[in-house]
Amino acid sequence: MCEFCSFGPSSKHRDRDASDPFAFGGFFSADAINEAVRISKQRQQQRQDDDGSSDEEAGVGKTPMAPSCGYGGGSETTAFISPPANRGRSSSSLQSSASSASASFNNENNTGDSIFSSRGGHQSHQSTDIQQTQRVARSDEPNLYDIPSDLYATYRPLPFLVRILISLASAAVSWKQFITLTFTYHHRLVSATIKNVMVVLVRFLLVSSVAKLCLQELMTPPSRVTTKYLADNDLLPSKLSRYQSVTPVAIHDAMGGDASGESGTEKKAVSSIGVHSLQYNNPDYFNKVEAEQKQQQQQRRHQKQQKLNSNSIDALYLHHGFGASSLSWLPVLPSLTEQLGARVGRAHDSVGFGFTERPQSLEEYSVENNVGIGLELLNDDGDANTAVDGSGENEKTETERNIAIFGHSMGAKAALLMALACSNRKDARLNPRLVVLVAPALEGVALPSRKTSSSTKKTATSPSAISQLLRSIWVTWRKMIVDYPFRYGLRRLVGGSPNFWRKGLASAWGDPKRLSDSDVLRFQWPSIGMDWEQGLLNLVRSKLSSSSNSTLDDGELLQQVANLPNTKVVIIYGSKDRIVPFEGSVAEQVKKEFPTVHIVRMEGLGHDPFEEDVDGFLRELKAVVDSENT
């Protein structure tokens, strides 16, 4: 008798429980099959636990496979048969249930999702969901995940057999050339042999290198996935990651207008864009609000707005620099939000970087459009303009919201433009209380100005049919000559070596010994995004094409923001910044031209002081903010 029949109706085994819903109900019945499934699953799981402990320690199977690796999502069906509702059945009912159970069991086997599948078989949809919930953040970066094991940021080595075949084929082609040259120059065999050998070696290296590159591109290229795929499979890089469609707020003439309100004229842009961002909700803030709401439960609704004083910060917004993403702010975002007492902290990937969508239109890569995305994310904030009274009802607030805006490197210009736009948006009631520029790459301040002598604006004219034809020909030619080689070269440069990001970041850190694996991972993550090379190319073209349309350089923009009432501007830089040097004459010039701007020097740090020394950055910023409030 088999193991499933040993507890039959006549069995007196001490482990048999007649009241057990899965107790024996007859041979080949639904109950027997369910019991068989349960015991088989238990034993299979026990074998996996015993034999697969090393795989679990290595992180195998914790994430679903990418589409390029053949991930099919598994089957929605399950191998278990629901137990009958009524246990007291006649023999005829047992026979009918046995027939239906057998049919169901055969159905399962026909679909290929056998309940007795081996450990190396196809994973079901249920197991995939379990794997996704088992993602574990890094120990040294609690809000950052590792890149999934089935996604690759770099080219992988070709299989050993393929490399042997490449070498043999290249040697055969080269040896054939050697024999041909030797017999051609047989009358000068001695002198020609050395030359022929060199030709053969060069030919061998060339043929084998080209074959290797082509086969790597076909067999083991870096992974490229869309942000939607990552979002749908819960594989975004951070616990704080968000992905949503955003229609940016359009800011017109923001660089050329004055502070009277013309520069802040806004309207909704036509096109929307998929944006990846980070959002940290400060738990201390909401606990404080909840406590104060209980105290104000019997008061009028408008008195609830007195819960925060006029100097408090409601929200933070952070702009990253060139070549980075919002992940660069990840180490400091939670602590910074809590230190300033803000309700929420947000940052998004600028268009052209990170996991934000890469559009075709160059206008969408402008700094104005990125500021519009940030303003729309602030407007879309669920708790931004609502307050909850003691009875649980919501109502719109009427007070201004104080915000703190941070900008790093290239993002410093976006931070200044956002501050200027917020001050002119009276309807949004956004007050830029604090503007912090970290290692600012501002033209006319730390970098040479590109402002032209002519301030005339180009008027838009509708192109003729001939102009459109010539432009389409030029775009097609440019893609073949410039775009494709540039994208492939950049792909090879970044994906060719696992140490690319580490070597590059070492020059941005004041002390390369401070550079951690998590620091490298935050910059490496976006390189698996779809079309990131083309996004970078479009961004560069956008910068070059829009430079002549600006009537204000960054220095003049800084002056306008510094003159805003009730707005504090702080510049923080590292003394060993080799990317955008601020030490020395630049710092002295800023002190003279912008006397109201607070300048903080961080000794021994480089271009990313908020990443290199999180605690030191928070400490220096707190000292500046507290000194102004006392």
C-alpha positions as CSV (number, residue, x, y, z in Angstrom):
1,M,0.0,0.0,0.0
2,C,1.3,3.4,-0.9
3,E,2.0,6.3,1.4
4,F,-1.3,8.0,0.6
5,C,-3.4,4.9,1.2
6,S,-1.8,3.9,4.6
7,F,-4.3,6.0,6.5
8,G,-7.3,4.3,4.9
9,P,-10.8,4.1,6.5
10,S,-9.9,0.9,8.4
11,S,-6.6,2.3,9.6
12,K,-6.1,2.7,13.3
13,H,-3.0,4.8,13.0
14,R,-2.6,7.3,15.8
15,D,-1.9,10.1,13.4
16,R,-5.2,9.7,11.5
17,D,-7.9,12.3,12.4
18,A,-11.3,11.5,11.2
19,S,-12.3,15.2,11.6
20,D,-9.4,16.3,9.4
21,P,-10.9,18.0,6.3
22,F,-8.2,16.3,4.2
23,A,-8.7,12.9,5.8
24,F,-8.9,9.9,3.5
25,G,-12.1,10.0,1.5
26,G,-11.7,7.1,-0.9
27,F,-9.3,6.0,-3.5
28,F,-8.8,8.4,-6.5
29,S,-11.1,10.9,-4.9
30,A,-10.5,14.7,-4.8
31,D,-9.5,14.4,-1.2
32,A,-6.9,11.8,-2.0
33,I,-5.4,13.8,-4.7
34,N,-5.3,16.9,-2.5
35,E,-3.6,14.9,0.2
36,A,-1.1,13.6,-2.4
37,V,-0.4,17.1,-3.6
38,R,0.1,18.5,-0.1
39,I,2.6,15.7,0.9
40,S,4.4,15.9,-2.4
41,K,4.8,19.7,-2.0
42,Q,6.1,19.4,1.5
43,R,8.7,16.8,0.5
44,Q,9.7,18.8,-2.6
45,Q,10.1,22.0,-0.5
46,Q,12.1,20.0,2.1
47,R,14.5,18.8,-0.7
48,Q,14.8,22.3,-2.0
49,D,15.6,23.6,1.5
50,D,18.2,20.9,2.0
51,D,19.8,21.0,-1.5
52,G,19.3,24.6,-2.5
53,S,20.6,26.5,0.5
54,S,23.7,27.7,-1.5
55,D,21.5,29.0,-4.3
56,E,19.4,31.0,-1.8
57,E,22.5,32.5,-0.2
58,A,23.6,33.7,-3.6
59,G,20.3,35.4,-4.3
60,V,19.2,33.1,-7.1
61,G,15.6,33.2,-8.0
62,K,14.6,36.3,-6.1
63,T,13.5,38.3,-9.2
64,P,11.6,37.5,-12.3
65,M,13.4,37.2,-15.5
66,A,13.6,40.0,-18.0
67,P,11.8,39.7,-21.3
68,S,15.2,39.3,-23.1
69,C,15.8,36.2,-21.0
70,G,12.5,34.5,-21.9
71,Y,10.4,35.4,-18.9
72,G,6.9,34.4,-19.7
73,G,5.1,35.2,-16.4
74,G,4.1,31.6,-15.6
75,S,0.7,30.1,-15.5
76,E,-2.3,31.6,-13.6
77,T,-3.7,28.1,-12.9
78,T,-3.1,26.2,-9.7
79,A,-2.6,22.5,-9.2
80,F,-4.7,22.3,-6.1
81,I,-8.4,21.2,-6.2
82,S,-10.8,22.9,-3.9
83,P,-12.1,20.6,-1.2
84,P,-15.8,19.7,-1.4
85,A,-18.1,21.7,0.8
86,N,-20.0,18.6,2.1
87,R,-17.9,15.8,3.5
88,G,-20.8,13.4,4.0
89,R,-21.2,11.9,0.6
90,S,-22.5,8.6,-0.8
91,S,-20.4,6.2,-2.9
92,S,-22.0,7.7,-6.1
93,S,-20.9,11.2,-5.2
94,L,-17.5,9.9,-4.4
95,Q,-17.3,8.4,-7.9
96,S,-18.4,11.6,-9.6
97,S,-15.9,13.6,-7.6
98,A,-13.2,11.1,-8.5
99,S,-14.1,11.6,-12.2
100,S,-14.1,15.4,-12.0
101,A,-10.9,15.3,-10.0
102,S,-9.2,13.1,-12.5
103,A,-10.2,15.4,-15.4
104,S,-8.9,18.4,-13.5
105,F,-5.7,16.6,-12.7
106,N,-5.2,15.7,-16.3
107,N,-5.9,19.3,-17.4
108,E,-3.1,20.4,-15.2
109,N,-0.7,18.0,-16.7
110,N,-1.8,18.9,-20.2
111,T,-1.0,22.6,-19.6
112,G,2.6,21.7,-18.7
113,D,2.2,23.0,-15.1
114,S,2.5,19.7,-13.4
115,I,2.1,19.7,-9.6
116,F,5.1,17.3,-9.4
117,S,7.4,19.6,-11.5
118,S,11.1,19.4,-10.8
119,R,13.2,22.1,-9.2
120,G,14.7,23.1,-12.5
121,G,11.3,23.5,-14.2
122,H,9.3,26.5,-15.2
123,Q,8.3,28.7,-12.3
124,S,4.6,29.4,-11.8
125,H,3.1,32.9,-11.5
126,Q,2.5,32.3,-7.8
127,S,6.2,31.6,-7.1
128,T,7.1,34.7,-9.1
129,D,5.0,36.8,-6.9
130,I,6.6,35.3,-3.8
131,Q,10.1,36.0,-5.3
132,Q,9.2,39.6,-5.9
133,T,8.1,40.2,-2.3
134,Q,11.5,38.7,-1.1
135,R,13.6,41.6,-2.5
136,V,16.0,42.7,0.2
137,A,17.6,46.1,0.3
138,R,21.3,46.6,0.7
139,S,22.7,46.5,4.2
140,D,24.7,49.7,3.7
141,E,21.9,51.5,1.8
142,P,18.5,50.6,3.3
143,N,16.5,52.2,0.5
144,L,18.4,50.8,-2.4
145,Y,18.0,47.4,-4.1
146,D,20.6,45.5,-6.1
147,I,20.1,45.1,-9.9
148,P,18.1,41.9,-10.4
149,S,20.3,38.9,-11.1
150,D,18.7,38.3,-14.5
151,L,19.5,41.9,-15.7
152,Y,23.0,42.8,-16.7
153,A,24.5,46.3,-16.7
154,T,27.7,45.1,-18.7
155,Y,28.6,42.8,-21.5
156,R,29.2,39.2,-20.3
157,P,32.1,37.0,-21.4
158,L,31.3,34.7,-24.3
159,P,31.1,30.9,-23.5
160,F,34.5,29.2,-23.6
161,L,33.6,27.0,-26.5
162,V,32.5,30.1,-28.6
163,R,35.8,31.8,-27.8
164,I,37.7,28.7,-29.0
165,L,35.8,28.6,-32.2
166,I,36.5,32.3,-32.8
167,S,40.2,31.7,-32.3
168,L,40.2,28.7,-34.6
169,A,38.2,30.4,-37.4
170,S,40.4,33.6,-37.2
171,A,43.6,31.5,-37.3
172,A,42.3,29.6,-40.3
173,V,41.5,32.8,-42.2
174,S,44.8,34.3,-41.3
175,W,46.8,31.2,-42.1
176,K,45.2,31.0,-45.6
177,Q,46.4,34.6,-46.2
178,F,49.9,33.7,-44.9
179,I,50.2,30.8,-47.4
180,T,48.9,33.0,-50.3
181,L,51.4,35.7,-49.5
182,T,54.3,33.3,-49.1
183,F,53.8,31.6,-52.5
184,T,53.3,34.9,-54.1
185,Y,56.6,36.2,-52.9
186,H,58.5,32.9,-53.0
187,H,61.5,34.5,-54.7
188,R,61.9,36.8,-51.6
189,L,60.9,34.2,-49.0
190,V,63.2,35.2,-46.2
191,S,62.5,38.9,-46.3
192,A,58.8,38.5,-47.0
193,T,58.3,36.0,-44.2
194,I,58.7,38.5,-41.4
195,K,56.3,40.9,-43.1
196,N,53.8,38.2,-43.8
197,V,53.9,37.0,-40.2
198,M,53.1,40.5,-39.0
199,V,50.3,40.8,-41.5
200,V,48.9,37.5,-40.3
201,L,49.0,38.5,-36.7
202,V,47.3,41.8,-37.3
203,R,44.7,40.1,-39.4
204,F,44.2,37.4,-36.7
205,L,43.6,40.1,-34.0
206,L,41.3,42.1,-36.2
207,V,39.2,39.2,-37.3
208,S,38.9,37.7,-33.8
209,S,38.1,41.1,-32.2
210,V,35.4,41.9,-34.8
211,A,33.9,38.4,-34.4
212,K,34.0,38.7,-30.6
213,L,32.2,42.1,-30.6
214,C,29.5,40.9,-33.0
215,L,28.8,37.7,-31.1
216,Q,28.8,39.6,-27.8
217,E,26.2,42.0,-29.2
218,L,24.1,39.1,-30.3
219,M,24.6,36.6,-27.4
220,T,25.6,38.5,-24.2
221,P,24.7,42.2,-24.5
222,P,23.8,44.4,-21.6
223,S,20.1,44.3,-20.6
224,R,17.8,47.1,-21.8
225,V,14.3,47.2,-20.2
226,T,11.6,49.9,-20.0
227,T,10.8,51.5,-16.7
228,K,7.2,50.3,-17.1
229,Y,8.5,46.7,-17.1
230,L,10.4,47.4,-13.9
231,A,7.4,49.1,-12.3
232,D,4.9,46.3,-13.4
233,N,7.2,43.7,-11.9
234,D,8.1,45.6,-8.7
235,L,11.7,45.9,-9.8
236,L,12.3,49.7,-9.4
237,P,15.7,50.5,-7.9
238,S,14.5,51.9,-4.6
239,K,11.9,51.5,-1.9
240,L,11.1,55.2,-2.5
241,S,10.7,54.8,-6.3
242,R,7.6,56.0,-8.1
243,Y,6.7,55.8,-11.8
244,Q,3.8,57.9,-13.2
245,S,2.7,59.8,-16.2
246,V,3.2,63.6,-15.7
247,T,2.1,66.5,-17.8
248,P,4.7,69.2,-17.1
249,V,3.7,72.8,-16.2
250,A,5.0,74.9,-19.1
251,I,7.0,78.0,-18.1
252,H,7.2,80.7,-20.7
253,D,10.0,83.3,-21.0
254,A,11.2,82.3,-17.5
255,M,14.8,83.1,-18.4
256,G,14.1,86.5,-20.0
257,G,11.4,88.0,-17.8
258,D,11.6,89.9,-14.6
259,A,10.3,89.0,-11.2
260,S,7.0,90.8,-11.7
261,G,5.2,87.8,-12.9
262,E,5.7,87.6,-16.6
263,S,8.4,85.0,-16.2
264,G,6.1,82.7,-14.3
265,T,3.3,82.6,-16.8
266,E,2.3,79.0,-17.1
267,K,0.0,76.7,-18.9
268,K,-0.3,73.0,-19.2
269,A,1.9,71.4,-21.8
270,V,0.3,69.2,-24.4
271,S,2.3,66.1,-24.1
272,S,2.8,63.9,-21.0
273,I,5.9,61.9,-20.1
274,G,6.6,58.9,-17.9
275,V,8.7,60.1,-14.9
276,H,10.6,58.1,-12.4
277,S,10.9,59.9,-9.0
278,L,11.7,59.3,-5.4
279,Q,9.2,60.3,-2.6
280,Y,9.9,60.1,1.1
281,N,7.0,60.8,3.5
282,N,8.2,62.0,6.9
283,P,6.5,59.9,9.6
284,D,7.4,62.4,12.3
285,Y,5.5,65.1,10.4
286,F,2.3,63.1,10.1
287,N,2.5,62.0,13.8
288,K,2.8,65.7,14.8
289,V,-0.1,66.7,12.6
290,E,-2.3,63.9,14.0
291,A,-1.5,64.9,17.6
292,E,-2.3,68.6,16.8
293,Q,-5.5,67.6,15.0
294,K,-6.8,65.8,18.1
295,Q,-6.1,68.9,20.2
296,Q,-8.0,71.1,17.6
297,Q,-10.9,68.8,17.2
298,Q,-13.4,71.2,18.8
299,Q,-12.1,74.3,17.0
300,R,-13.1,75.9,13.8
301,R,-11.7,74.3,10.6
302,H,-9.7,77.3,9.5
303,Q,-7.8,77.3,12.9
304,K,-6.2,74.0,12.0
305,Q,-3.8,75.8,9.7
306,Q,-2.0,77.2,12.7
307,K,-0.4,73.9,13.4
308,L,2.8,74.9,11.7
309,N,4.6,78.2,12.0
310,S,5.4,80.4,9.0
311,N,9.1,79.4,8.9
312,S,8.5,75.6,8.7
313,I,9.2,73.7,5.5
314,D,6.3,71.7,4.0
315,A,8.2,70.0,1.2
316,L,11.6,69.4,-0.3
317,Y,12.5,69.1,-4.0
318,L,15.9,68.0,-5.2
319,H,17.4,68.2,-8.7
320,H,20.4,66.0,-9.6
321,G,23.4,66.7,-11.8
322,F,24.7,65.6,-15.2
323,G,25.2,61.9,-15.6
324,A,23.3,61.1,-12.4
325,S,19.7,60.4,-11.4
326,S,17.4,61.0,-8.5
327,L,19.1,58.0,-6.9
328,S,22.1,60.2,-6.1
329,W,20.0,62.0,-3.5
330,L,18.9,58.7,-2.0
331,P,21.4,58.5,0.9
332,V,20.5,61.9,2.3
333,L,16.8,62.3,1.3
334,P,15.1,60.7,4.4
335,S,17.4,62.4,6.9
336,L,17.3,65.7,5.1
337,T,13.4,65.6,5.1
338,E,13.3,64.8,8.8
339,Q,15.9,67.3,9.8
340,L,14.1,70.2,8.1
341,G,10.8,69.0,9.5
342,A,9.2,68.7,6.1
343,R,6.1,66.6,5.3
344,V,7.6,65.1,2.1
345,G,10.8,65.0,0.1
346,R,10.7,64.4,-3.7
347,A,13.2,64.2,-6.6
348,H,12.7,63.1,-10.2
349,D,15.0,61.8,-12.9
350,S,15.6,64.7,-15.4
351,V,14.6,63.9,-19.0
352,G,17.6,62.2,-20.6
353,F,18.8,60.5,-17.4
354,G,17.7,57.8,-15.0
355,F,14.4,56.0,-15.7
356,T,12.4,58.9,-17.0
357,E,11.0,58.4,-20.6
358,R,13.2,59.5,-23.5
359,P,11.0,61.6,-25.9
360,Q,11.9,62.5,-29.4
361,S,11.3,66.2,-29.1
362,L,14.4,68.1,-28.1
363,E,12.3,70.8,-26.3
364,E,11.3,68.3,-23.7
365,Y,14.9,68.0,-22.6
366,S,15.1,71.6,-21.6
367,V,15.7,72.8,-18.0
368,E,12.3,74.6,-18.2
369,N,10.5,71.3,-18.9
370,N,12.3,69.6,-16.1
371,V,11.2,72.4,-13.7
372,G,7.7,72.0,-15.1
373,I,7.8,68.3,-14.2
374,G,8.9,69.1,-10.6
375,L,6.1,71.7,-10.2
376,E,3.5,69.2,-11.4
377,L,4.7,66.6,-9.0
378,L,4.4,69.1,-6.2
379,N,0.9,69.9,-7.4
380,D,0.0,66.2,-7.6
381,D,1.1,65.6,-4.1
382,G,-1.9,64.0,-2.4
383,D,-1.5,65.8,0.9
384,A,-0.1,69.0,-0.5
385,N,-3.2,71.2,-0.5
386,T,-5.5,69.3,1.9
387,A,-5.8,69.2,5.6
388,V,-7.8,66.7,7.7
389,D,-9.9,67.9,10.6
390,G,-10.8,66.0,13.7
391,S,-13.9,64.6,12.1
392,G,-11.9,63.1,9.3
393,E,-13.2,65.5,6.6
394,N,-10.9,67.1,4.0
395,E,-10.7,70.7,3.0
396,K,-8.4,72.9,0.9
397,T,-5.8,74.9,2.6
398,E,-5.6,78.7,2.2
399,T,-2.0,79.2,3.5
400,E,1.2,79.3,1.6
401,R,3.4,76.2,1.5
402,N,7.1,76.8,2.3
403,I,9.4,74.6,0.2
404,A,13.1,73.9,0.2
405,I,14.7,73.4,-3.2
406,F,18.1,71.7,-3.7
407,G,20.2,71.5,-6.9
408,H,23.4,69.7,-7.5
409,S,25.9,70.6,-10.3
410,M,23.8,70.9,-13.5
411,G,20.7,70.7,-11.4
412,A,21.5,74.0,-9.7
413,K,20.1,76.0,-12.6
414,A,16.8,74.0,-12.4
415,A,16.7,74.7,-8.6
416,L,17.1,78.5,-9.3
417,L,14.5,78.5,-12.0
418,M,12.0,76.5,-9.9
419,A,12.5,79.0,-7.1
420,L,11.9,81.9,-9.4
421,A,8.8,80.3,-10.9
422,C,7.4,79.4,-7.5
423,S,7.7,83.0,-6.3
424,N,5.7,84.2,-9.4
425,R,3.0,81.5,-9.1
426,K,0.6,83.3,-6.7
427,D,-2.1,80.8,-7.5
428,A,0.0,77.8,-6.3
429,R,1.0,79.5,-3.0
430,L,4.5,78.1,-3.1
431,N,7.1,80.0,-1.2
432,P,10.7,79.1,-1.8
433,R,12.0,79.5,1.7
434,L,15.3,77.8,1.2
435,V,17.4,77.2,-1.9
436,V,20.6,75.1,-1.6
437,L,23.0,74.8,-4.4
438,V,25.6,72.0,-4.1
439,A,28.7,72.3,-6.3
440,P,26.8,74.5,-8.7
441,A,27.7,74.2,-12.4
442,L,26.4,77.7,-13.2
443,E,27.5,79.5,-16.3
444,G,28.7,82.9,-15.5
445,V,29.5,81.9,-11.9
446,A,31.7,78.7,-11.7
447,L,31.7,78.1,-15.4
448,P,32.3,80.6,-18.3
449,S,29.2,82.3,-19.6
450,R,27.9,81.3,-23.0
451,K,25.6,84.3,-23.3
452,T,25.9,86.0,-26.7
453,S,26.0,89.7,-27.3
454,S,22.8,89.7,-29.2
455,S,19.6,89.3,-27.1
456,T,17.2,89.1,-30.0
457,K,14.9,86.1,-30.1
458,K,14.4,84.0,-33.1
459,T,10.8,84.2,-34.4
460,A,9.3,80.9,-35.3
461,T,8.3,80.5,-39.0
462,S,6.6,77.6,-40.7
463,P,9.1,75.7,-42.8
464,S,8.5,75.2,-46.5
465,A,8.1,71.8,-48.1
466,I,11.7,71.9,-49.4
467,S,13.0,72.7,-46.0
468,Q,11.1,69.8,-44.5
469,L,12.5,67.5,-47.1
470,L,16.0,68.6,-46.6
471,R,15.7,68.3,-42.9
472,S,14.3,64.8,-43.1
473,I,17.3,63.8,-45.3
474,W,19.7,65.4,-42.9
475,V,18.1,63.7,-39.9
476,T,18.3,60.3,-41.6
477,W,22.0,60.9,-42.6
478,R,22.8,62.1,-39.1
479,K,21.4,59.0,-37.5
480,M,23.5,56.8,-39.7
481,I,26.8,58.8,-39.4
482,V,26.5,60.1,-35.8
483,D,23.7,58.6,-33.8
484,Y,24.3,54.9,-34.3
485,P,28.1,55.0,-33.9
486,F,27.8,57.3,-30.9
487,R,25.2,55.0,-29.2
488,Y,27.3,51.9,-29.9
489,G,30.5,53.5,-28.7
490,L,28.8,54.8,-25.5
491,R,27.2,51.4,-24.9
492,R,30.7,49.7,-25.3
493,L,32.4,52.3,-23.1
494,V,29.9,52.0,-20.2
495,G,29.1,48.3,-20.5
496,G,32.5,47.0,-21.5
497,S,34.0,47.1,-18.1
498,P,32.3,46.5,-14.7
499,N,34.7,49.1,-13.2
500,F,33.7,51.9,-15.5
501,W,31.5,53.7,-12.9
502,R,34.0,53.2,-10.1
503,K,36.8,54.7,-12.0
504,G,34.7,57.7,-13.1
505,L,33.3,58.4,-9.6
506,A,36.8,58.1,-8.1
507,S,37.6,61.4,-9.8
508,A,34.4,63.0,-8.4
509,W,35.1,62.0,-4.8
510,G,37.5,64.0,-2.7
511,D,38.7,60.8,-1.1
512,P,38.3,57.7,-3.4
513,K,38.5,55.5,-0.3
514,R,35.1,56.8,0.7
515,L,33.6,55.4,-2.5
516,S,31.3,52.4,-1.6
517,D,29.7,49.7,-3.7
518,S,26.3,51.4,-3.1
519,D,27.6,54.7,-4.5
520,V,28.7,52.9,-7.7
521,L,25.4,51.0,-7.9
522,R,23.3,54.2,-7.7
523,F,25.0,55.4,-10.9
524,Q,25.0,52.0,-12.6
525,W,21.3,51.3,-12.1
526,P,20.0,53.6,-14.9
527,S,22.4,52.0,-17.5
528,I,19.9,49.1,-17.9
529,G,17.2,51.5,-19.0
530,M,15.9,51.4,-22.6
531,D,17.5,53.9,-25.0
532,W,19.5,55.7,-22.3
533,E,22.3,56.3,-24.9
534,Q,19.9,58.1,-27.2
535,G,18.5,60.1,-24.3
536,L,21.9,61.4,-23.5
537,L,22.6,62.3,-27.1
538,N,19.2,64.2,-27.3
539,L,20.0,66.1,-24.1
540,V,23.4,67.3,-25.5
541,R,21.7,68.4,-28.7
542,S,19.0,70.2,-26.7
543,K,21.6,72.1,-24.6
544,L,23.5,73.2,-27.8
545,S,20.4,74.3,-29.7
546,S,18.8,76.2,-26.8
547,S,21.9,78.1,-25.6
548,S,21.3,81.1,-27.8
549,N,17.7,81.6,-26.9
550,S,18.4,82.5,-23.2
551,T,18.7,86.2,-22.4
552,L,19.7,85.5,-18.8
553,D,22.8,83.6,-17.9
554,D,23.0,81.6,-14.7
555,G,24.7,84.4,-12.7
556,E,21.9,86.8,-13.4
557,L,19.4,84.1,-12.5
558,L,21.2,83.6,-9.2
559,Q,21.0,87.3,-8.5
560,Q,17.2,87.4,-9.1
561,V,16.7,84.4,-6.7
562,A,19.0,85.9,-4.1
563,N,16.9,89.1,-4.2
564,L,13.6,87.3,-3.5
565,P,12.1,88.2,-0.1
566,N,12.2,85.6,2.6
567,T,14.4,83.3,0.5
568,K,17.7,82.0,1.8
569,V,20.3,80.9,-0.7
570,V,23.1,78.6,0.4
571,I,26.0,77.3,-1.7
572,I,27.8,74.2,-0.4
573,Y,31.0,72.9,-2.1
574,G,33.9,70.5,-1.5
575,S,37.4,71.8,-1.3
576,K,38.7,69.0,-3.5
577,D,36.1,69.3,-6.2
578,R,37.9,68.6,-9.5
579,I,34.7,68.5,-11.7
580,V,33.5,72.1,-11.1
581,P,36.3,73.8,-9.0
582,F,34.8,76.3,-6.6
583,E,37.7,76.8,-4.3
584,G,39.7,80.0,-4.4
585,S,38.9,82.8,-6.8
586,V,35.4,81.5,-7.7
587,A,34.3,81.4,-4.0
588,E,35.8,84.9,-3.4
589,Q,34.0,86.3,-6.5
590,V,30.7,84.9,-5.4
591,K,31.1,86.4,-1.9
592,K,31.7,89.8,-3.4
593,E,28.9,89.7,-6.1
594,F,26.3,87.9,-4.0
595,P,26.7,89.1,-0.4
596,T,23.4,87.6,0.8
597,V,24.3,84.1,-0.4
598,H,25.6,81.8,2.4
599,I,28.7,79.8,1.3
600,V,29.7,76.6,3.1
601,R,33.1,74.9,2.4
602,M,33.4,71.2,3.2
603,E,37.1,70.3,3.7
604,G,38.5,67.3,1.9
605,L,35.3,66.5,-0.1
606,G,34.7,66.4,-3.8
607,H,31.9,67.1,-6.3
608,D,29.3,65.1,-4.4
609,P,29.6,66.1,-0.7
610,F,26.1,64.9,0.2
611,E,27.0,61.4,-1.0
612,E,30.5,61.3,0.2
613,D,29.8,62.5,3.7
614,V,26.1,62.4,4.6
615,D,26.4,63.2,8.2
616,G,28.8,66.1,7.6
617,F,26.5,67.5,4.9
618,L,23.5,67.4,7.2
619,R,25.6,69.0,10.1
620,E,26.8,71.9,7.9
621,L,23.4,72.6,6.5
622,K,21.8,72.5,10.0
623,A,24.3,75.0,11.3
624,V,23.4,77.5,8.5
625,V,19.7,77.1,8.9
626,D,19.8,77.3,12.7
627,S,22.0,80.4,12.6
628,E,19.5,82.3,10.5
629,N,16.6,81.3,12.8
630,T,18.2,82.4,16.0
